[in-house]
Amino acid sequence: EDFLTLIFKAMMKDALNSSHPVSSSVQSSEQIEEMFDALSYIKGASLLLMLKHYLTKDVFQAGIEVYLHNHSYGTAQSDDLWDSMNEITNGTLDVKKMMKTWIVHKGFPLVTVVRKGKIISVQQEKFLYRVEPENWTSDASYLWHIPLTYITNRCNFTHCTSAYLLDRKSGM
């Protein structure tokens, strides 16, 4: 419950146009300090949970083990973690490409799902809680690779979860 409260507080900050990406290049030590705030840590934890759910617990765990083994007693960048996940998925999913869309964009997407008979369509756009005129920039080009999981009436939740990666503005 406490973690959910933290997530929702972070999402409120991230939904403002004055937010910042989880990962960005820095030029000074002041910029480094600004990056390590609650938003970065909580959003980062949420993104890892999203990835774990999408890849499955076992695949995610194996990717973490490869990452820790390859970079023990050394330095690492975020790409190194995504590369380790790619190694485990054997190229069936470009984890780096997917996760880059989450860490280099500020904010998060609003996904709209519309059902017309048996046809389901989904669409994404950047969610803004409140537009701040002094910080407003157009983010119309933002595109996230959103892992969506779903079930149908033909199966139950624990045994028949399907996944779809929304990597365009809209899809079916």
C-alpha positions as CSV (number, residue, x, y, z in Angstrom):
1,E,0.0,0.0,0.0
2,D,2.9,2.4,0.8
3,F,4.6,1.6,-2.5
4,L,1.4,2.3,-4.4
5,T,1.1,5.7,-2.6
6,L,4.7,6.5,-3.6
7,I,4.0,5.4,-7.2
8,F,0.9,7.7,-7.5
9,K,2.8,10.6,-6.0
10,A,5.6,10.1,-8.5
11,M,3.1,9.8,-11.4
12,M,1.5,13.1,-10.4
13,K,5.0,14.8,-10.7
14,D,5.8,12.9,-13.9
15,A,2.5,13.9,-15.4
16,L,3.6,17.6,-15.4
17,N,5.3,19.0,-18.4
18,S,8.1,20.2,-16.0
19,S,9.0,16.6,-15.3
20,H,12.3,15.0,-16.5
21,P,13.3,11.7,-18.0
22,V,14.7,8.9,-15.9
23,S,17.9,8.9,-17.9
24,S,19.5,11.8,-19.8
25,S,23.0,13.1,-20.5
26,V,24.5,15.5,-18.0
27,Q,27.1,18.2,-18.2
28,S,27.7,19.1,-14.5
29,S,27.6,17.6,-11.0
30,E,24.5,19.8,-10.3
31,Q,22.6,18.0,-13.1
32,I,23.7,14.6,-11.7
33,E,22.2,15.5,-8.3
34,E,19.0,16.7,-9.9
35,M,18.5,13.4,-11.6
36,F,18.6,11.3,-8.4
37,D,15.3,12.3,-7.0
38,A,12.3,10.3,-5.8
39,L,10.7,10.5,-9.3
40,S,13.7,8.7,-10.9
41,Y,13.9,6.0,-8.2
42,I,10.2,5.3,-8.0
43,K,9.6,5.4,-11.8
44,G,12.7,3.3,-12.3
45,A,11.3,0.7,-9.9
46,S,7.9,0.8,-11.6
47,L,9.5,0.2,-15.0
48,L,11.5,-2.7,-13.7
49,L,8.3,-4.3,-12.3
50,M,6.6,-3.7,-15.7
51,L,9.5,-5.4,-17.5
52,K,9.4,-8.3,-15.0
53,H,5.7,-8.9,-15.6
54,Y,6.1,-8.7,-19.3
55,L,9.2,-11.0,-19.6
56,T,8.0,-13.3,-16.8
57,K,9.7,-13.7,-13.5
58,D,12.1,-16.4,-14.6
59,V,13.4,-14.6,-17.7
60,F,13.7,-11.3,-15.8
61,Q,15.7,-13.0,-13.0
62,A,18.0,-14.7,-15.5
63,G,18.6,-11.3,-17.1
64,I,19.5,-9.7,-13.8
65,E,21.9,-12.6,-13.0
66,V,23.6,-12.1,-16.4
67,Y,23.8,-8.4,-15.8
68,L,25.3,-8.8,-12.2
69,H,27.8,-11.4,-13.5
70,N,28.9,-9.4,-16.4
71,H,29.4,-6.1,-14.4
72,S,30.4,-7.3,-11.0
73,Y,33.1,-5.1,-9.5
74,G,32.8,-2.7,-12.4
75,T,30.8,0.2,-13.8
76,A,27.6,-0.1,-15.9
77,Q,25.2,2.0,-17.9
78,S,21.4,1.4,-18.3
79,D,22.1,-0.1,-21.7
80,D,24.1,-2.8,-20.1
81,L,21.0,-4.0,-18.2
82,W,18.9,-4.0,-21.4
83,D,21.6,-5.8,-23.3
84,S,21.6,-8.5,-20.6
85,M,17.9,-8.9,-20.9
86,N,18.3,-9.1,-24.7
87,E,20.9,-11.9,-24.3
88,I,18.4,-13.9,-22.3
89,T,15.5,-13.3,-24.7
90,N,17.7,-14.5,-27.6
91,G,16.6,-11.5,-29.8
92,T,12.9,-12.4,-29.6
93,L,12.3,-9.0,-28.1
94,D,14.4,-5.9,-28.3
95,V,14.3,-5.0,-24.6
96,K,16.7,-2.1,-25.1
97,K,14.5,-0.5,-27.8
98,M,11.4,-1.0,-25.6
99,M,12.9,0.3,-22.4
100,K,14.6,3.3,-24.0
101,T,11.2,4.7,-24.9
102,W,10.4,4.7,-21.2
103,I,13.6,6.1,-19.7
104,V,14.4,8.9,-22.3
105,H,10.9,10.4,-22.4
106,K,9.5,12.3,-19.5
107,G,6.0,11.5,-18.4
108,F,4.0,8.4,-19.4
109,P,1.4,7.4,-21.9
110,L,-2.4,7.4,-21.6
111,V,-3.7,4.2,-23.3
112,T,-7.2,4.4,-24.6
113,V,-8.9,1.0,-25.4
114,V,-12.1,1.0,-27.5
115,R,-14.1,-2.1,-28.2
116,K,-16.5,-2.3,-31.1
117,G,-18.0,-5.8,-31.2
118,K,-15.1,-8.2,-31.3
119,I,-12.6,-5.6,-32.5
120,I,-10.4,-4.0,-29.8
121,S,-8.4,-1.0,-30.7
122,V,-5.8,0.8,-28.6
123,Q,-4.2,4.2,-28.9
124,Q,-1.5,6.0,-26.9
125,E,-0.8,9.6,-26.3
126,K,1.3,11.5,-23.7
127,F,-0.7,12.0,-20.5
128,L,-0.5,15.5,-19.0
129,Y,-2.1,16.2,-15.6
130,R,-1.9,20.0,-15.9
131,V,-0.3,22.1,-18.6
132,E,2.1,24.6,-17.2
133,P,2.5,27.4,-19.8
134,E,5.9,28.4,-18.6
135,N,7.3,24.8,-19.1
136,W,5.1,23.7,-22.1
137,T,6.8,21.9,-24.9
138,S,5.1,19.8,-27.6
139,D,5.6,16.1,-26.9
140,A,3.4,15.0,-29.8
141,S,6.2,12.8,-31.2
142,Y,6.5,10.8,-28.0
143,L,6.0,7.1,-28.6
144,W,6.3,4.4,-26.0
145,H,6.6,0.7,-26.5
146,I,3.9,-0.4,-24.1
147,P,3.6,-4.0,-23.1
148,L,-0.1,-4.8,-22.7
149,T,-1.3,-8.0,-21.1
150,Y,-4.8,-9.3,-21.4
151,I,-7.1,-12.3,-21.0
152,T,-10.1,-13.5,-22.9
153,N,-13.2,-15.2,-21.7
154,R,-11.7,-18.5,-23.0
155,C,-9.3,-18.8,-20.1
156,N,-8.5,-17.8,-16.5
157,F,-6.0,-15.2,-15.4
158,T,-3.3,-17.5,-14.0
159,H,-3.0,-19.8,-17.0
160,C,-3.8,-17.9,-20.1
161,T,-2.4,-14.4,-20.2
162,S,-1.6,-13.0,-23.6
163,A,0.7,-10.1,-24.4
164,Y,0.7,-7.4,-27.0
165,L,3.4,-4.7,-27.5
166,L,1.9,-1.4,-28.6
167,D,4.8,0.2,-30.4
168,R,2.8,2.6,-32.6
169,K,0.4,5.4,-31.9
170,S,-2.5,3.0,-32.4
171,G,-3.1,-0.7,-33.0
172,M,-5.6,-3.5,-33.1
